[in-house]
Amino acid sequence: MNKGIAWTVLSCLAFMAIILSLFISRMNTTRELTEQEYKDLGAYFIDPPRQLSDFHLISDQNIDFVIDDFKGQWNILFFGFTFCPDICPLTMKQLSDVKEELMDKADRINFYLVSIDPDRDSPENLRTYLDNFDKEFIGLTGEIDKIYKFSTQVNAPFFPVINSNEENYTVDHSGSLVIINPEGNYAGFFRAPHDQNKIIKALDSLLN
């Protein structure tokens, strides 16, 4: 075999190796889901994401929380309250399981419980409550009018209860999970009721 033929054969083999490598890489890379596939998983996205107006809340560390604190990470928010007897603890447990299943990818997501019952949910109470699910979960509270205004921006309605005389009152609220993107914009939501396996699949695609 002369040098010309040998060089041609080697070139062909090298080209085939590159093509095979690209094919294998593509097969092993998670494909981002289509809009319809996201919807089938209960995830609905706004295009383009909605810019939020300024707000001012208080974190479970008793420090100010503003819109810029959402930036740099994906954010999943649930609007609930610590005295909630059913949907809130169930949802927080589902989010805890989601975070565990996502493993290292979960480092790119912050999970929040936004209290709709600030009369009973002090920063300290929120922190104690969330520690039962995940010590990295973040609680937000504040003045009821500011919480309500923020909730309307992200389509998470609730019916405020103010200065109730009942000790064990409840608060009606949405079960959706709000999605805020790393630019601090309202990106969409997960519709209730929630299936944690579907949430995991949607977030896995989103993070890729």
N, CA, C and O of each residue as an XYZ file, in Angstrom:
832
protein
N       0.854     -1.186      0.000
C       0.000      0.000      0.000
C       0.889      1.235      0.000
O       1.738      1.409      0.874
N       0.675      2.103     -1.013
C       1.506      3.302     -1.065
C       1.024      4.334     -0.065
O      -0.048      4.191      0.522
N       1.821      5.377      0.125
C       1.526      6.374      1.152
C       0.218      7.108      0.872
O      -0.502      7.468      1.803
N      -0.094      7.329     -0.400
C      -1.321      8.043     -0.737
C      -2.557      7.284     -0.296
O      -3.472      7.852      0.299
N      -2.573      5.985     -0.597
C      -3.722      5.159     -0.221
C      -3.819      5.061      1.301
O      -4.909      5.155      1.865
N      -2.673      4.871      1.964
C      -2.650      4.750      3.417
C      -3.192      6.022      4.065
O      -3.971      5.965      5.017
N      -2.779      7.141      3.549
C      -3.244      8.427      4.097
C      -4.756      8.591      3.919
O      -5.448      9.080      4.813
N      -5.259      8.173      2.749
C      -6.701      8.253      2.487
C      -7.483      7.361      3.445
O      -8.511      7.770      3.984
N      -6.982      6.121      3.658
C      -7.656      5.185      4.569
C      -7.679      5.741      5.992
O      -8.703      5.692      6.672
N      -6.533      6.271      6.433
C      -6.460      6.833      7.788
C      -7.382      8.030      7.954
O      -8.008      8.201      9.001
N      -7.463      8.854      6.921
C      -8.341     10.020      6.957
C      -9.802      9.599      7.066
O     -10.584     10.181      7.818
N     -10.149      8.561      6.286
C     -11.526      8.060      6.334
C     -11.866      7.480      7.700
O     -12.954      7.702      8.232
N     -10.909      6.729      8.262
C     -11.135      6.147      9.584
C     -11.283      7.232     10.643
O     -12.134      7.130     11.526
N     -10.455      8.272     10.554
C     -10.525      9.361     11.515
C     -11.858     10.087     11.396
O     -12.471     10.440     12.403
N     -12.303     10.306     10.164
C     -13.582     10.981      9.933
C     -14.735     10.145     10.498
O     -15.645     10.676     11.134
N     -14.682      8.834     10.255
C     -15.727      7.951     10.764
C     -15.734      7.938     12.287
O     -16.797      7.873     12.904
N     -14.550      7.999     12.894
C     -14.459      8.010     14.359
C     -15.086      9.279     14.931
O     -15.764      9.239     15.958
N     -14.850     10.416     14.250
C     -15.436     11.690     14.697
C     -16.953     11.632     14.609
O     -17.651     12.019     15.546
N     -17.463     11.145     13.476
C     -18.913     11.039     13.281
C     -19.529     10.134     14.339
O     -20.569     10.460     14.912
N     -18.881      8.988     14.598
C     -19.390      8.044     15.599
C     -19.401      8.679     16.985
O     -20.347      8.511     17.755
N     -18.323      9.416     17.290
C     -18.234     10.079     18.590
C     -19.344     11.106     18.764
O     -19.957     11.190     19.829
N     -19.603     11.891     17.715
C     -20.678     12.891     17.779
C     -22.035     12.232     17.928
O     -22.898     12.733     18.650
N     -22.227     11.119     17.256
C     -23.495     10.397     17.331
C     -23.736      9.873     18.739
O     -24.829     10.016     19.286
N     -22.701      9.264     19.322
C     -22.824      8.726     20.680
C     -23.076      9.848     21.675
O     -23.890      9.709     22.588
N     -22.368     10.968     21.490
C     -22.553     12.109     22.385
C     -23.972     12.635     22.319
O     -24.569     12.963     23.344
N     -24.517     12.714     21.105
C     -25.885     13.201     20.932
C     -26.887     12.256     21.558
O     -27.870     12.690     22.158
N     -26.639     10.956     21.419
C     -27.551      9.960     21.984
C     -27.552     10.031     23.501
O     -28.576      9.771     24.133
N     -26.402     10.383     24.098
C     -26.283     10.406     25.559
C     -26.669     11.746     26.163
O     -26.727     11.875     27.386
N     -26.935     12.749     25.329
C     -27.313     14.066     25.820
C     -28.821     14.157     25.932
O     -29.541     13.818     24.993
N     -29.307     14.618     27.090
C     -30.739     14.735     27.296
C     -31.312     15.812     26.386
O     -30.856     16.955     26.407
N     -32.308     15.451     25.591
C     -32.947     16.389     24.684
C     -33.908     17.278     25.459
O     -34.651     16.800     26.316
N     -33.892     18.586     25.155
C     -34.861     19.445     25.826
C     -36.259     19.120     25.313
O     -36.457     18.906     24.118
N     -37.204     19.088     26.209
C     -38.572     18.744     25.872
C     -39.217     19.839     25.024
O     -38.825     21.005     25.084
N     -40.189     19.447     24.252
C     -40.971     20.415     23.485
C     -41.995     21.075     24.408
O     -42.221     20.623     25.531
N     -42.605     22.143     23.917
C     -43.630     22.844     24.709
C     -44.760     21.893     25.095
O     -45.230     21.911     26.233
N     -45.193     21.066     24.149
C     -46.284     20.131     24.442
C     -45.845     19.072     25.452
O     -46.626     18.681     26.319
N     -44.604     18.608     25.343
C     -44.116     17.618     26.298
C     -44.042     18.206     27.702
O     -44.342     17.521     28.680
N     -43.642     19.480     27.806
C     -43.660     20.142     29.111
C     -45.089     20.190     29.658
O     -45.316     19.911     30.835
N     -46.047     20.544     28.804
C     -47.435     20.632     29.251
C     -47.952     19.282     29.716
O     -48.712     19.198     30.680
N     -47.537     18.226     29.028
C     -47.955     16.881     29.433
C     -47.438     16.533     30.832
O     -48.000     15.683     31.523
N     -46.364     17.203     31.230
C     -45.796     16.999     32.569
C     -46.342     18.009     33.576
O     -45.927     18.024     34.735
N     -47.271     18.848     33.130
C     -47.867     19.833     34.027
C     -47.110     21.135     34.122
O     -47.412     21.959     34.986
N     -46.116     21.347     33.242
C     -45.296     22.554     33.272
C     -45.707     23.481     32.133
O     -45.710     23.084     30.967
N     -46.050     24.711     32.479
C     -46.498     25.693     31.494
C     -45.564     26.895     31.538
O     -45.316     27.458     32.604
N     -45.047     27.285     30.377
C     -44.081     28.375     30.318
C     -44.644     29.576     29.575
O     -45.418     29.434     28.629
N     -44.241     30.762     30.019
C     -44.646     32.025     29.407
C     -43.557     32.466     28.440
O     -42.374     32.458     28.781
N     -43.956     32.846     27.245
C     -42.985     33.285     26.237
C     -43.410     34.640     25.683
O     -44.420     34.728     24.985
N     -42.657     35.700     25.981
C     -41.430     35.694     26.798
C     -41.763     35.728     28.288
O     -42.882     36.082     28.661
N     -40.806     35.364     29.145
C     -41.035     35.451     30.588
C     -41.412     36.873     31.001
O     -40.974     37.845     30.385
N     -42.224     36.981     32.043
C     -42.761     38.267     32.468
C     -41.845     38.939     33.496
O     -41.487     38.343     34.512
N     -41.478     40.175     33.212
C     -40.661     40.931     34.156
C     -41.499     41.314     35.366
O     -42.629     41.779     35.225
N     -40.942     41.118     36.552
C     -41.657     41.420     37.782
C     -41.371     42.841     38.235
O     -40.268     43.353     38.046
N     -42.362     43.471     38.828
C     -42.131     44.775     39.442
C     -41.523     44.582     40.825
O     -41.613     43.503     41.410
N     -40.913     45.623     41.333
C     -40.212     45.523     42.618
C     -41.150     45.083     43.738
O     -42.333     45.425     43.754
N     -40.600     44.329     44.659
C     -41.343     43.934     45.852
C     -40.369     43.870     47.019
O     -39.153     43.909     46.837
N     -40.924     43.771     48.211
C     -40.089     43.720     49.397
C     -40.695     42.727     50.385
O     -41.786     42.949     50.909
N     -39.975     41.628     50.635
C     -40.410     40.612     51.589
C     -39.312     40.401     52.630
O     -38.272     41.059     52.599
N     -39.565     39.472     53.551
C     -38.599     39.154     54.605
C     -38.293     37.662     54.551
O     -39.211     36.845     54.478
N     -37.024     37.301     54.585
C     -36.637     35.894     54.532
C     -36.724     35.258     55.912
O     -36.923     35.944     56.915
N     -36.572     33.940     55.948
C     -36.606     33.240     57.231
C     -35.385     33.556     58.099
O     -35.325     33.154     59.261
N     -34.423     34.270     57.535
C     -33.278     34.752     58.310
C     -33.526     36.168     58.827
O     -32.635     36.814     59.380
N     -34.762     36.633     58.632
C     -35.194     37.952     59.096
C     -34.409     39.085     58.425
O     -34.087     40.095     59.051
N     -34.111     38.890     57.139
C     -33.433     39.940     56.373
C     -34.280     40.270     55.147
O     -35.103     39.462     54.717
N     -34.074     41.456     54.588
C     -34.844     41.892     53.435
C     -34.619     40.972     52.238
O     -33.511     40.491     52.002
N     -35.695     40.741     51.490
C     -35.619     39.924     50.279
C     -36.265     40.714     49.153
O     -37.418     41.131     49.260
N     -35.513     40.918     48.064
C     -35.997     41.698     46.924
C     -35.808     40.891     45.646
O     -35.247     39.796     45.668
N     -36.275     41.435     44.547
C     -36.306     40.706     43.287
C     -34.921     40.229     42.839
O     -34.800     39.154     42.250
N     -33.882     41.013     43.110
C     -32.537     40.630     42.689
C     -32.059     39.361     43.368
O     -31.138     38.710     42.875
N     -32.668     38.992     44.494
C     -32.261     37.778     45.193
C     -32.664     36.515     44.441
O     -32.184     35.426     44.752
N     -33.531     36.655     43.467
C     -33.892     35.515     42.631
C     -32.873     35.271     41.518
O     -32.826     34.179     40.952
N     -32.067     36.268     41.206
C     -31.211     36.191     40.026
C     -30.021     35.250     40.228
O     -29.459     35.149     41.318
N     -29.660     34.568     39.140
C     -28.515     33.667     39.170
C     -28.880     32.210     39.341
O     -28.040     31.338     39.119
N     -30.132     31.917     39.738
C     -30.590     30.548     39.952
C     -31.993     30.408     39.377
O     -32.706     31.397     39.210
N     -32.381     29.174     39.077
C     -33.788     28.885     38.864
C     -34.456     28.878     40.231
O     -33.819     28.557     41.234
N     -35.736     29.230     40.272
C     -36.440     29.338     41.542
C     -37.819     28.708     41.434
O     -38.564     28.982     40.494
N     -38.156     27.857     42.408
C     -39.473     27.234     42.484
C     -40.143     27.730     43.766
O     -39.609     27.554     44.861
N     -41.324     28.356     43.621
C     -42.017     28.949     44.753
C     -43.361     28.273     44.969
O     -44.096     27.989     44.024
N     -43.663     28.021     46.241
C     -44.990     27.549     46.618
C     -45.563     28.531     47.624
O     -44.914     28.868     48.613
N     -46.786     28.991     47.367
C     -47.455     29.922     48.270
C     -48.344     29.116     49.220
O     -49.340     28.524     48.804
N     -47.968     29.104     50.501
C     -48.712     28.326     51.482
C     -48.516     28.887     52.877
O     -48.156     30.053     53.043
N     -48.756     28.049     53.885
C     -48.594     28.519     55.258
C     -48.340     27.343     56.182
O     -48.737     26.217     55.882
N     -47.688     27.594     57.293
C     -47.211     26.516     58.157
C     -48.324     25.811     58.912
O     -48.133     24.677     59.351
N     -49.484     26.446     59.079
C     -50.608     25.822     59.771
C     -51.500     25.043     58.813
O     -52.514     24.485     59.232
N     -51.141     24.997     57.550
C     -51.904     24.267     56.533
C     -51.917     22.773     56.876
O     -50.860     22.190     57.119
N     -53.104     22.145     56.899
C     -53.171     20.754     57.363
C     -52.863     19.700     56.312
O     -52.609     18.550     56.670
N     -52.875     20.045     55.034
C     -52.767     18.981     54.039
C     -51.883     19.316     52.833
O     -50.787     18.772     52.694
N     -52.363     20.214     51.961
C     -51.658     20.426     50.694
C     -50.254     20.979     50.883
O     -49.354     20.637     50.117
N     -50.045     21.830     51.890
C     -48.722     22.453     52.068
C     -47.653     21.451     52.498
O     -46.603     21.371     51.860
N     -47.896     20.677     53.574
C     -46.855     19.699     53.930
C     -46.635     18.646     52.844
O     -45.513     18.182     52.641
N     -47.715     18.271     52.146
C     -47.566     17.295     51.061
C     -46.701     17.864     49.946
O     -45.819     17.176     49.430
N     -46.948     19.121     49.569
C     -46.185     19.743     48.492
C     -44.732     19.943     48.883
O     -43.836     19.707     48.072
N     -44.484     20.373     50.115
C     -43.105     20.576     50.555
C     -42.348     19.243     50.598
O     -41.156     19.194     50.295
N     -43.036     18.174     50.972
C     -42.392     16.848     50.957
C     -42.084     16.431     49.521
O     -41.025     15.860     49.260
N     -42.980     16.704     48.601
C     -42.717     16.392     47.193
C     -41.511     17.170     46.681
O     -40.674     16.619     45.967
N     -41.418     18.443     47.041
C     -40.277     19.249     46.604
C     -38.979     18.740     47.222
O     -37.927     18.772     46.583
N     -39.053     18.274     48.456
C     -37.870     17.688     49.092
C     -37.400     16.463     48.319
O     -36.203     16.277     48.101
N     -38.354     15.630     47.905
C     -38.012     14.433     47.129
C     -37.478     14.808     45.750
O     -36.549     14.174     45.251
N     -38.060     15.832     45.133
C     -37.579     16.307     43.834
C     -36.132     16.756     43.949
O     -35.292     16.383     43.130
N     -35.845     17.550     44.960
C     -34.489     18.051     45.166
C     -33.502     16.904     45.369
O     -32.386     16.940     44.852
N     -33.908     15.907     46.108
C     -33.017     14.762     46.354
C     -32.759     13.982     45.073
O     -31.631     13.557     44.824
N     -33.798     13.789     44.255
C     -33.647     13.026     43.014
C     -32.792     13.758     41.986
O     -32.070     13.128     41.214
N     -32.872     15.085     41.974
C     -32.090     15.865     41.011
C     -30.607     15.895     41.352
O     -29.782     16.221     40.499
N     -30.262     15.559     42.591
C     -28.883     15.483     43.072
C     -28.116     16.774     42.768
O     -28.553     17.849     43.177
N     -26.994     16.693     42.067
C     -26.142     17.869     41.855
C     -26.848     18.975     41.076
O     -26.545     20.154     41.258
N     -27.785     18.599     40.214
C     -28.495     19.613     39.440
C     -29.327     20.522     40.338
O     -29.587     21.674     39.994
N     -29.741     19.999     41.487
C     -30.563     20.794     42.395
C     -29.805     21.993     42.952
O     -30.418     22.916     43.488
N     -28.485     21.989     42.832
C     -27.698     23.146     43.296
C     -28.009     24.396     42.478
O     -27.675     25.508     42.887
N     -28.645     24.215     41.326
C     -28.972     25.350     40.446
C     -30.400     25.833     40.641
O     -30.884     26.672     39.881
N     -31.087     25.300     41.672
C     -32.469     25.679     41.946
C     -32.603     26.075     43.414
O     -32.056     25.407     44.292
N     -33.325     27.152     43.678
C     -33.719     27.501     45.036
C     -35.205     27.196     45.190
O     -36.003     27.492     44.301
N     -35.567     26.610     46.313
C     -36.953     26.254     46.598
C     -37.472     27.135     47.737
O     -36.802     27.310     48.755
N     -38.680     27.689     47.547
C     -39.225     28.653     48.502
C     -40.628     28.258     48.959
O     -41.417     27.692     48.202
N     -40.909     28.573     50.215
C     -42.278     28.630     50.710
C     -42.566     30.096     51.001
O     -41.954     30.694     51.886
N     -43.504     30.674     50.248
C     -43.905     32.055     50.473
C     -45.161     32.027     51.337
O     -46.200     31.532     50.901
N     -45.076     32.547     52.548
C     -46.205     32.478     53.472
C     -47.325     33.420     53.053
O     -47.090     34.581     52.720
N     -48.546     32.898     53.074
C     -49.731     33.720     52.844
C     -50.454     33.966     54.172
O     -51.603     34.407     54.199
N     -49.763     33.675     55.257
C     -50.333     33.821     56.598
C     -49.305     34.480     57.525
O     -48.870     33.872     58.503
N     -48.920     35.718     57.215
C     -47.849     36.354     57.990
C     -48.209     36.618     59.446
O     -47.316     36.816     60.270
N     -49.511     36.626     59.784
C     -49.896     36.817     61.184
C     -49.346     35.705     62.067
O     -49.000     35.943     63.225
N     -49.264     34.498     61.530
C     -48.749     33.363     62.308
C     -47.370     32.913     61.864
O     -46.654     32.269     62.631
N     -46.986     33.244     60.634
C     -45.716     32.745     60.096
C     -44.621     33.802     60.221
O     -44.354     34.555     59.285
N     -44.009     33.839     61.369
C     -42.835     34.697     61.564
C     -41.648     34.065     60.849
O     -41.709     32.883     60.510
N     -40.572     34.806     60.609
C     -39.380     34.201     60.009
C     -38.891     32.979     60.791
O     -38.478     31.982     60.199
N     -38.940     33.061     62.112
C     -38.466     31.946     62.943
C     -39.362     30.721     62.770
O     -38.863     29.599     62.687
N     -40.680     30.924     62.714
C     -41.595     29.800     62.530
C     -41.408     29.147     61.163
O     -41.473     27.925     61.031
N     -41.178     29.973     60.160
C     -40.933     29.434     58.823
C     -39.686     28.564     58.807
O     -39.690     27.476     58.230
N     -38.626     29.037     59.437
C     -37.374     28.291     59.445
C     -37.540     26.938     60.146
O     -37.050     25.917     59.664
N     -38.227     26.943     61.276
C     -38.467     25.702     62.011
C     -39.285     24.733     61.170
O     -38.998     23.536     61.133
N     -40.301     25.253     60.499
C     -41.171     24.421     59.670
C     -40.399     23.813     58.498
O     -40.511     22.615     58.241
N     -39.629     24.619     57.798
C     -38.918     24.143     56.613
C     -37.805     23.170     56.947
O     -37.459     22.319     56.128
N     -37.243     23.282     58.133
C     -36.190     22.344     58.539
C     -36.699     20.905     58.585
O     -35.908     19.963     58.535
N     -38.008     20.736     58.681
C     -38.586     19.392     58.671
C     -38.536     18.763     57.282
O     -38.698     17.551     57.142
N     -38.316     19.571     56.270
C     -38.308     19.079     54.892
C     -36.918     19.161     54.266
O     -36.420     18.172     53.728
N     -36.298     20.318     54.334
C     -34.947     20.497     53.800
C     -34.368     21.783     54.375
O     -34.996     22.839     54.303
N     -33.199     21.694     54.933
C     -32.598     22.852     55.599
C     -32.168     23.938     54.615
O     -31.846     25.051     55.030
N     -32.159     23.625     53.309
C     -31.797     24.632     52.314
C     -33.019     25.322     51.712
O     -32.876     26.287     50.961
N     -34.212     24.838     52.033
C     -35.414     25.527     51.577
C     -35.463     26.904     52.219
O     -34.977     27.099     53.332
N     -36.060     27.862     51.502
C     -36.087     29.247     51.961
C     -37.525     29.675     52.213
O     -38.408     29.425     51.393
N     -37.755     30.322     53.353
C     -39.074     30.842     53.678
C     -39.122     32.343     53.469
O     -38.161     33.054     53.763
N     -40.253     32.820     52.957
C     -40.457     34.251     52.763
C     -41.775     34.668     53.403
O     -42.783     33.975     53.272
N     -41.762     35.791     54.088
C     -42.963     36.344     54.678
C     -42.902     37.858     54.532
O     -42.098     38.371     53.753
N     -43.733     38.571     55.264
C     -43.735     40.023     55.152
C     -45.114     40.577     55.426
O     -45.943     39.905     56.040
N     -45.368     41.775     54.987
C     -46.678     42.389     55.156
C     -47.664     41.786     54.159
O     -47.323     41.533     53.004
N     -48.885     41.563     54.623
C     -49.857     40.832     53.812
C     -50.133     41.505     52.478
O     -50.303     40.817     51.472
N     -50.182     42.833     52.441
C     -50.466     43.510     51.171
C     -49.341     43.321     50.168
O     -49.591     43.235     48.965
N     -48.103     43.256     50.649
C     -46.964     43.054     49.754
C     -46.910     41.609     49.248
O     -46.570     41.356     48.092
N     -47.249     40.674     50.129
C     -47.307     39.272     49.703
C     -48.395     39.089     48.650
O     -48.197     38.410     47.643
N     -49.553     39.710     48.902
C     -50.678     39.580     47.966
C     -50.332     40.185     46.606
O     -50.634     39.599     45.566
N     -49.706     41.346     46.619
C     -49.317     41.991     45.366
C     -48.329     41.130     44.588
O     -48.433     41.001     43.368
N     -47.379     40.546     45.296
C     -46.407     39.672     44.639
C     -47.097     38.443     44.066
O     -46.791     38.020     42.952
N     -48.028     37.869     44.824
C     -48.712     36.645     44.367
C     -49.506     36.883     43.096
O     -49.587     36.001     42.241
N     -50.093     38.069     42.961
C     -50.868     38.359     41.752
C     -49.977     38.489     40.523
O     -50.415     38.237     39.400
N     -48.728     38.883     40.739
C     -47.797     39.003     39.615
C     -47.444     37.647     39.017
O     -47.134     37.537     37.831
N     -47.496     36.610     39.864
C     -47.072     35.281     39.422
C     -48.250     34.295     39.383
O     -48.060     33.079     39.397
N     -49.457     34.845     39.335
C     -50.668     34.021     39.183
C     -50.774     32.925     40.236
O     -51.063     31.771     39.920
N     -50.536     33.301     41.499
C     -50.681     32.367     42.619
C     -51.673     32.963     43.614
O     -51.279     33.384     44.701
N     -52.959     33.003     43.251
C     -53.952     33.701     44.068
C     -54.220     33.029     45.406
O     -54.069     31.816     45.548
N     -54.615     33.829     46.379
C     -55.088     33.321     47.669
C     -56.051     34.340     48.250
O     -56.110     35.482     47.794
N     -56.807     33.922     49.262
C     -57.764     34.805     49.916
C     -57.223     35.191     51.285
O     -57.247     34.380     52.211
N     -56.738     36.412     51.423
C     -56.086     36.823     52.676
C     -57.034     36.741     53.873
O     -58.223     37.043     53.770
N     -56.480     36.327     54.998
C     -57.186     36.347     56.275
C     -56.410     37.283     57.187
O     -55.226     37.066     57.444
N     -57.072     38.323     57.677
C     -56.388     39.348     58.459
C     -57.034     39.471     59.827
O     -58.249     39.639     59.936
N     -56.220     39.388     60.867
C     -56.688     39.586     62.254
C     -57.895     38.707     62.584
O     -58.889     39.180     63.135
N     -57.793     37.433     62.244
C     -58.887     36.502     62.526
C     -59.017     36.245     64.029
O     -58.024     36.180     64.753
N     -60.258     36.102     64.474
C     -60.510     35.771     65.882
C     -60.451     34.275     66.133
O     -60.432     33.830     67.281
N     -60.421     33.504     65.064
C     -60.340     32.055     65.196
C     -58.880     31.624     65.314
O     -58.006     32.137     64.614
N     -58.640     30.689     66.200
C     -57.261     30.240     66.427
C     -56.764     29.340     65.307
O     -55.599     29.418     64.918
N     -57.630     28.498     64.794
C     -57.212     27.495     63.802
C     -57.826     27.771     62.431
O     -58.293     26.854     61.756
N     -57.821     29.020     62.035
C     -58.371     29.360     60.718
C     -57.472     28.809     59.606
O     -56.291     28.528     59.813
N     -58.065     28.669     58.440
C     -57.296     28.228     57.273
C     -57.320     29.325     56.217
O     -58.087     30.282     56.320
N     -56.483     29.180     55.210
C     -56.360     30.176     54.144
C     -56.470     29.451     52.804
O     -55.696     28.536     52.525
N     -57.417     29.856     51.988
C     -57.580     29.260     50.660
C     -56.511     29.804     49.719
O     -56.264     31.009     49.674
N     -55.880     28.903     48.970
C     -54.785     29.337     48.106
C     -54.579     28.389     46.940
O     -55.096     27.272     46.926
N     -53.823     28.849     45.977
C     -53.479     28.053     44.797
C     -52.481     26.961     45.166
O     -51.679     27.121     46.086
N     -52.540     25.856     44.442
C     -51.577     24.783     44.661
C     -50.455     24.771     43.637
O     -49.607     23.880     43.665
N     -50.434     25.742     42.734
C     -49.418     25.763     41.680
C     -48.024     26.053     42.238
O     -47.871     26.676     43.288
N     -47.021     25.586     41.506
C     -45.629     25.910     41.806
C     -45.154     26.942     40.795
O     -45.193     26.704     39.588
N     -44.714     28.067     41.282
C     -44.282     29.166     40.427
C     -42.825     28.970     40.019
O     -41.995     28.572     40.837
N     -42.514     29.252     38.743
C     -41.144     29.144     38.233
C     -40.631     30.545     37.907
O     -41.217     31.254     37.089
N     -39.538     30.935     38.551
C     -38.867     32.204     38.252
C     -37.477     31.881     37.728
O     -36.726     31.138     38.361
N     -37.135     32.437     36.579
C     -35.878     32.077     35.921
C     -34.672     32.819     36.514
O     -34.845     33.698     37.358
N     -33.467     32.474     36.083
C     -32.256     33.101     36.650
C     -32.119     34.586     36.365
O     -31.238     35.241     36.923
N     -32.973     35.129     35.506
C     -32.973     36.578     35.272
C     -33.943     37.292     36.206
O     -34.072     38.516     36.159
N     -34.620     36.528     37.050
C     -35.566     37.112     37.986
C     -36.924     37.401     37.376
O     -37.665     38.240     37.888
N     -37.265     36.712     36.278
C     -38.543     36.910     35.609
C     -39.470     35.723     35.841
O     -39.024     34.587     36.001
N     -40.767     36.010     35.855
C     -41.769     34.958     35.999
C     -41.806     34.143     34.707
O     -42.201     34.647     33.656
N     -41.388     32.870     34.799
C     -41.224     32.042     33.600
C     -42.376     31.079     33.362
O     -42.581     30.638     32.231
N     -43.141     30.739     34.415
C     -44.233     29.794     34.239
C     -44.610     29.146     35.544
O     -44.344     29.676     36.624
N     -45.247     27.967     35.429
C     -45.718     27.302     36.642
C     -45.936     25.813     36.394
O     -46.088     25.371     35.255
N     -45.949     25.056     37.480
C     -46.377     23.664     37.469
C     -47.805     23.633     37.998
O     -48.073     24.111     39.101
N     -48.704     23.081     37.227
C     -50.112     23.024     37.610
C     -50.349     21.920     38.648
O     -49.789     20.829     38.537
N     -51.162     22.203     39.633
C     -51.563     21.198     40.615
C     -52.707     20.345     40.033
O     -53.447     20.813     39.168
N     -52.854     19.095     40.507
C     -52.036     18.395     41.511
C     -50.693     17.966     40.923
O     -50.543     17.820     39.709
N     -49.729     17.770     41.810
C     -48.363     17.542     41.367
C     -47.973     16.064     41.408
O     -48.362     15.312     42.301
N     -47.199     15.692     40.414
C     -46.575     14.375     40.343
C     -45.074     14.618     40.375
O     -44.513     15.174     39.431
N     -44.421     14.203     41.459
C     -43.010     14.556     41.610
C     -42.144     13.971     40.498
O     -41.135     14.572     40.130
N     -42.513     12.823     39.960
C     -41.726     12.246     38.868
C     -41.811     13.107     37.607
O     -40.835     13.240     36.869
N     -42.987     13.688     37.370
C     -43.140     14.584     36.218
C     -42.363     15.878     36.433
O     -41.760     16.410     35.501
N     -42.381     16.382     37.663
C     -41.620     17.602     37.971
C     -40.133     17.348     37.763
O     -39.433     18.186     37.193
N     -39.654     16.217     38.214
C     -38.240     15.865     38.066
C     -37.863     15.820     36.588
O     -36.830     16.361     36.192
N     -38.700     15.176     35.769
C     -38.402     15.060     34.348
C     -38.377     16.421     33.679
O     -37.517     16.685     32.839
N     -39.322     17.296     34.047
C     -39.378     18.642     33.450
C     -38.190     19.469     33.876
O     -37.586     20.142     33.041
N     -37.827     19.443     35.162
C     -36.703     20.238     35.641
C     -35.389     19.714     35.098
O     -34.478     20.493     34.820
N     -35.280     18.404     34.943
C     -34.064     17.821     34.388
C     -33.837     18.346     32.980
O     -32.706     18.660     32.611
N     -34.900     18.443     32.190
C     -34.793     18.982     30.838
C     -34.493     20.474     30.877
O     -33.650     20.962     30.124
N     -35.180     21.196     31.749
C     -34.992     22.634     31.848
C     -33.557     22.988     32.214
O     -32.992     23.937     31.671
N     -32.978     22.244     33.115
C     -31.612     22.538     33.571
C     -30.572     22.170     32.531
O     -29.435     22.637     32.604
N     -30.938     21.342     31.568
C     -30.003     20.983     30.493
C     -29.994     22.031     29.396
O     -29.265     21.890     28.414
